[in-house]
Structure formats: C-alpha cells, structure tokens
Amino acid sequence: MAYSTACISVSAETIQHILSEKELHILEGDIPSPVNPPDGCKFHTRCEHCTEICRHVVPTWEEVSPGHYAACHHMYELQDKWKEKKD
C-alpha cells in the first residue's frame, strides 16, 4: 500500500523534471526468468557490460561502501569509468 501511495503521489510535473534532468537509460535484452534464472550472473542477459565470465560464473557480493553491496565481475573497472564521467 505504501508503495502504491508513493507512486500515485508523484505528479506529472515531478516526472517531467526528473526526465529533463537525467538521461533515461533503457535496458535492452531479455528479462531473466525468476523461475529458471540463467547461469552465471542473473542479469547478464540485459547488461551492456557482459563478458564471457558473466555468462558462466556467479559474481560474489562485496561491500563497496558501508551497508552498500554489489555483485559484478566488472564493478571496479565500471566504477573507474563512472568517476571519469563525473570529473
């Protein structure tokens, strides 16, 4: 109920502001099945950074900042790319 209330409370004006401030990134590829997930990383079917290891090996969860975890074979090289974009 709280999620629905939050969604309904977002005005069209707020949505327009968000879209104008940020580039909308649309994921492509196949949505992984929750019943029969793919081998390897569960999100490799939709990830633009997917490589061969992602298709076969499940990445381990690592704490990247206090209380924030990520599981990606390429997270450190991607962090460097994102930092370069910000600078």
Residue pairs with C-beta under 8 A, 6 or more apart in sequence:
27 46
28 46
28 48
29 45
29 46
29 47
30 45
30 46
31 45
31 46
32 38
32 42
32 43
32 45
32 46
38 44
38 45
38 55
39 55
39 56
40 53
40 54
40 55
40 56
40 57
40 58
41 47
41 50
41 54
41 55
41 57
41 58
41 59
41 71
41 72
41 73
42 58
44 50
44 54
44 55
47 54
49 72
49 74
49 78
51 73
51 74
53 73
54 73
54 74
57 73
58 71
59 71
59 72
59 73
60 71
61 69
61 70
61 71
62 69
62 70
62 71
62 75
63 69
64 70
64 75
64 79
72 78
